[in-house]
Amino acid sequence: MYTVGLTGGIGSGKSLVAEIFTHLGIPVFNADYEAGRILEEDPSVKKSLAEWFGSDVYINDRPDRQKIAVIVFNDHEKLARMNGLIHPLVMQKFIRWCVEYQAKPYVIHEAAILMESGFYRHMDKTILVTAPEDIRIERVIQRDKTTALLVSQRMKNQWNEERKIPLADFIILNDGKSPLIPAILDIHNKLIL
């Protein structure tokens, strides 16, 4: 199974790029979505987070994502501890998921923190979606109805693009000016050869 990691900082357009790959018939595993499901459904994760961060991080057996975000995005140790609990479970799900798509030329593992988590080391190739920071901030403000300050705080928990670029096999510039679909098709054609 040929695996391709897809990542990009918040507001880069990573999810849009992933959606275009699905239209090309390429299966995409959304690691962030799966991590959210684990946070919501896995009894051992729920128990650990309630013990570490307080029982009020779950209300009516559902995670209070806002409260958890405030806790972990303000404390790198707590974020690392939570990621250390959830990321191995996401990787197990990904491995099982890949079995379904063995006939495909490749699959994509989409993750916001693919490089920060070290998952990129398990991929055959990696794609990084980039965009200027001001454009990324504006996109997230519009999408999440938030403030530039809150977006900037979230960005601080991700590696900057300069740190990710050397780890990427392919880079897609999604600045609203550069042609996006031709860039994706070029990568797709290289991956199916």
VENHU-V620221 format. One record per residue. N is the residue number from 1. PSI is psi as a letter, one per 40 degrees, with the letter a starting at -180 (999 if undefined). Layout:
<<N:PSI> <N:PSI>>
//
This chain:
<<1:h> <2:h> <3:h> <4:h> <5:h> <6:h> <7:i> <8:i> <9:i> <10:h> <11:e> <12:d> <13:e> <14:d> <15:d> <16:d> <17:d> <18:d> <19:d> <20:d> <21:d> <22:d> <23:e> <24:e> <25:e> <26:h> <27:h> <28:h> <29:h> <30:g> <31:d> <32:d> <33:d> <34:d> <35:d> <36:d> <37:d> <38:d> <39:d> <40:d> <41:d> <42:h> <43:d> <44:d> <45:d> <46:d> <47:d> <48:d> <49:d> <50:d> <51:d> <52:d> <53:e> <54:i> <55:e> <56:e> <57:e> <58:h> <59:h> <60:f> <61:e> <62:i> <63:h> <64:g> <65:d> <66:d> <67:d> <68:d> <69:d> <70:d> <71:d> <72:d> <73:e> <74:e> <75:h> <76:d> <77:d> <78:d> <79:d> <80:d> <81:d> <82:d> <83:d> <84:d> <85:d> <86:d> <87:d> <88:d> <89:d> <90:d> <91:d> <92:d> <93:d> <94:d> <95:d> <96:d> <97:d> <98:d> <99:d> <100:d> <101:f> <102:d> <103:e> <104:i> <105:d> <106:i> <107:i> <108:h> <109:h> <110:h> <111:h> <112:d> <113:f> <114:d> <115:d> <116:d> <117:e> <118:e> <119:d> <120:d> <121:d> <122:e> <123:i> <124:d> <125:i> <126:i> <127:h> <128:h> <129:h> <130:i> <131:i> <132:i> <133:d> <134:d> <135:d> <136:d> <137:d> <138:d> <139:d> <140:d> <141:d> <142:d> <143:d> <144:e> <145:f> <146:a> <147:i> <148:d> <149:d> <150:d> <151:d> <152:d> <153:d> <154:d> <155:d> <156:e> <157:e> <158:i> <159:i> <160:i> <161:d> <162:d> <163:d> <164:d> <165:d> <166:e> <167:e> <168:h> <169:d> <170:i> <171:h> <172:h> <173:h> <174:g> <175:e> <176:e> <177:d> <178:i> <179:h> <180:d> <181:d> <182:d> <183:d> <184:d> <185:d> <186:d> <187:d> <188:d> <189:d> <190:d> <191:d> <192:e> <193:999>>
//
